Structure formats: C-alpha cells, structure tokens
C-alpha cells in the first residue's frame, strides 16, 4: 500500500525519476541551506516544498519557468488553507531555490508582497478555534487538531487520529510529534500487524491518521510511507439475530430510553454512534424517516422510521425537551455543533430541534469552545445495556449493538428487497460491502438437504 510522492529534480521534468546527478544537486542545495542557518531537521521539508512546486508544472524544466509561473503557483497555495508557517516556509524555499539555480524569474517576483499576503491568509475559522477551543498542549498536535476541526471532522475522529500519532511517536521514541516524518509510518504499521496482530481495519485506521497528519502538518499533497506488511485476517460472516431473539432482547430492556435505542438500531439499521448522535430534528415522524447526517465517512442518508416506535419517539422528544428547558433555565442549553455550523446557525443552537434525542445525564465542557453543554448519551451506556439484555435473554450467540444492524440488513434481504436498496439504507459506498449479507440466501438446509437427515 503506497501513497507515492514522485521525486523531481531542478534539471529534469517531473516523472524522470531520481538520477545520481540530480541527487547530488539536492545534497549540495540542502547543504547550502544548512550553512545559511536552516535547521537540519527542516531540510527534508524544504526539499518537499520544491518538489511540490515542480509537480505543479508537470513535464516543464525548472529553467523554463517564468516569473508569471511562480506567481501563479504562489496564488494556488494561498488557496490551500495551509498554516501561515507552512506558507512562509514554502515561499522561503522557492526563493532560495531560485537563488541556487540563478533562475531568471527570481527578480520578477514581488517576494515581499507575497510574504505579506501569505502570512495573513490563515483562515478565520482557525483563529476562532485557537481562541476558544480546548486543544492539545504540544504545538504539532495542536495544529493538527485545529485543521481537523476546520474540516468539520468529528471529535471522535480527532481523538482517534491524535491517539495514533502519539502511539507512533512513542514507538519511535520521538519527543514530539513535529519530528514525525514519512519514514516513521511504515515501520509502525508493520509493527501493528506483525507484533500486535491488529485487524486490517485497525491498521488502515492508523494509516489514515498518519497520512492525514503528515499532509496537514507539512502541506503535502501526497505521502510516500514506503512498503509495509498489511494486516491480514479472514473476513467473518456476520452474526445475525432472528426475530424471536430480537424480541427476547427487547423484553429485557425495561428502561424506555434504552428500549427505544436498541429498537431503533434494529428497526432503522443504525450504527451505534449514528444512534447516539441523533438530534431531535433528525427524526421525521411525518414522513416516517430517520435522517443520518454526517455518518461514517462523512456521508448522510435516510432510513425508515419504524411506525411501531413513533409513540416512543414522541415520549423521548418530550424528555429531551424537559432536559433542555432545565438547561436553559440554568443558563446553558446550547447544542454542541462543529465550528462551521456554530457560525452559520448562531442562536439556533439553543433551540430544541438541535438538541440530542438521547441527552447525557450531566453537563460537560465542550472541547470545541470550552463552554458547558449537554452532550449525547455515552455509547457505552447502550453497549452495556445490550450486553445485559443478551445475557438475560439466555442467548448463546455473541451479539453486540452492531449485530442489530447486521440483522436489519439480513431481514430486508430475506423479505426480497434488492441489494441496491439495502446498500442505500445501510450507507455503504461499495455494494461489495453489502454483499456479505447474501450469506442468508445460501444457508444449508434450504436448497441443500443435510446427509444426516437421510439417516
């Protein structure tokens, strides 16, 4: 698995590869930067800035570039929402590159003017997050968290990505995340597969986190982490509950809130986090729909609202309304929203429709802005209730909250619904992911008769 960065040289077009003569030029160039006072640990990033410039003009020799070309490139990076220090470092690298090559365009560019424009181009959203958000102490992790929030990534994704970056740093004995480079990613990913024995999805999550970190912190468009051993594992056929087994589980859930939560996961095919993140406005009783906004991978979809749960939904909305009224009376009551939505909707965040359908039992500090708010019910509350219900129902299957989603999909296929409809309701991007549920159509005992039944 590779995220390739093609190396380009000043005397060759992009795609020519790395020649010994070109490599010697790079070594001479970087050594001259070090003699001019550039820190040794920053030299690889200076090279990457120049390679990014050369990739912007594929097939064009650096000697053929003109001042207008450099101006166009600088204009393009000013739209990339990079950090101010990244923009300034790029500007300095390009200018020093022109000096080393004795390029004609060096004196055609208004360097001072571009420096003023690029340094002040840090977006207002980042400034707002830095001023009000609860962020990590370490500078590199702090900047990464800011970028994830400006991209509207969920807090859970942010925490997961930061965790993988910190684990990779500990594995290599790095004092700070700012020292992390592409060369560190491959060995760590291989360690996860060979020594920790993690699942393929876990290794892929770590890969995504490290690639995102390197891209954001160093302004890379592509990242080359080299080769590493991918985690392998058999693809398991999902456990599925019968209708009777689901009834037995629901019978164990005497608390109305938890009964509704489990029934919704089964009846609407929701993931656990999609369930707890539902807001009052996301349940469309009039049209019999549940709106899943910003689900896994940032996708949104609609899924059916079971008519049998409409009454319970109404009662839960009333509970959320009473909790919200109490919070408003105490001077709170503003919903936790991503920074972009907070700026867009303003005071609407204090309205009932934006509150969580399943509110938490207590207020907590919102790490996005440091204010006291009521978050959603913690997912572990539902998970533990499900575990107790499975045990109380006497089931011998290993069933979890996600088993309810598997059962939803399998039940639809058994009823004759087509695979594309099931894919859409589940929110799968690839129909191959949904195809795993077709195992129910090939169960032994339906089309094939067991030899034991002939005895």
Secondary structure, DSSP 8 states (H G I E B T S, - for coil): ---------TTS-TTS---HHHHHHHHHHHHHHHHTT--GGGHHHHHHHHHHHHHTTTT--GGG--HHHHHHHHHHHTTTT--HHHHHHHHHHHHHHHHHHT-GGGGTS-HHHHHHHHHTTS-HHHHHHHHHS---SSHHHHHHHHHHHHTT--HHHHHHHHHHHHHHHHHHT-SSGGG--HHHHHHHHHHHHHTS---HHHHHHHHHHHHHHHHHHHT-SS--------------------HHHHHHHHHH--SHHHHHHHHHHHHH---HHHHHT-BGGGEETTTTEEEE-S-GGG--EEEE--GGGHHHHHHHHHHHHHHHHHHHHTT-------HHHHHHHGGGGGSGGGSBSSB-SS-EE-TTT--EE--B--HHHHHHHHHHHHHHTT--S---HHHHHHHHHHHHHHTT--HHHHHHHHT-SSHHHHGGGGGGGG-TTTSS--GGGG-
